[in-house]
Amino acid sequence: MLEPLTSSTGLLLALVALALVAVAILAVRVALKLAVRVGIVAGVALAGLYTVGVIG
């Protein structure tokens, strides 16, 4: 009785779409964390260069 429901391509496509959304959300979260860390490092580096007198 459940076999037509579980073997349908619609269910498979829905699961694939759900997996793609989950991967996209995870990728965005990782990218945001990386961007914040790169921004902090760049800010510290620029502050150091400004303090030494290389820039500004």
C-alpha positions as CSV (number, residue, x, y, z in Angstrom):
1,M,0.0,0.0,0.0
2,L,2.8,2.4,0.8
3,E,5.0,1.3,-2.2
4,P,3.4,3.6,-4.8
5,L,4.0,6.6,-2.4
6,T,7.6,5.8,-1.5
7,S,8.7,4.9,-5.0
8,S,7.3,8.0,-6.7
9,T,9.7,10.4,-8.3
10,G,7.9,13.3,-6.7
11,L,9.0,12.2,-3.2
12,L,12.5,11.7,-4.5
13,L,12.6,15.2,-6.0
14,A,11.2,16.7,-2.8
15,L,13.9,15.0,-0.8
16,V,16.6,16.2,-3.2
17,A,15.3,19.7,-3.1
18,L,15.3,19.6,0.7
19,A,18.8,18.4,0.7
20,L,19.9,21.1,-1.7
21,V,18.3,23.8,0.5
22,A,20.0,22.4,3.6
23,V,23.4,22.4,1.8
24,A,22.8,25.9,0.6
25,I,22.0,27.2,4.1
26,L,25.1,25.5,5.5
27,A,27.3,27.0,2.8
28,V,26.0,30.5,3.5
29,R,26.6,30.1,7.2
30,V,30.2,28.9,6.6
31,A,30.8,31.7,4.1
32,L,29.5,34.4,6.6
33,K,31.7,33.1,9.4
34,L,34.7,33.1,7.0
35,A,33.9,36.6,5.8
36,V,33.7,37.9,9.4
37,R,37.0,36.3,10.3
38,V,38.7,37.7,7.2
39,G,37.3,41.2,7.9
40,I,38.6,41.1,11.5
41,V,42.1,40.0,10.4
42,A,42.1,42.8,7.7
43,G,41.0,45.4,10.2
44,V,43.7,44.4,12.6
45,A,46.3,44.4,9.9
46,L,45.2,47.8,8.7
47,A,45.2,49.2,12.2
48,G,48.8,47.9,12.6
49,L,49.9,49.4,9.4
50,Y,48.3,52.7,10.4
51,T,49.9,52.7,13.8
52,V,53.4,52.0,12.3
53,G,52.9,54.8,9.8
54,V,52.9,52.8,6.6
55,I,49.5,54.1,5.6
56,G,47.7,57.3,6.5
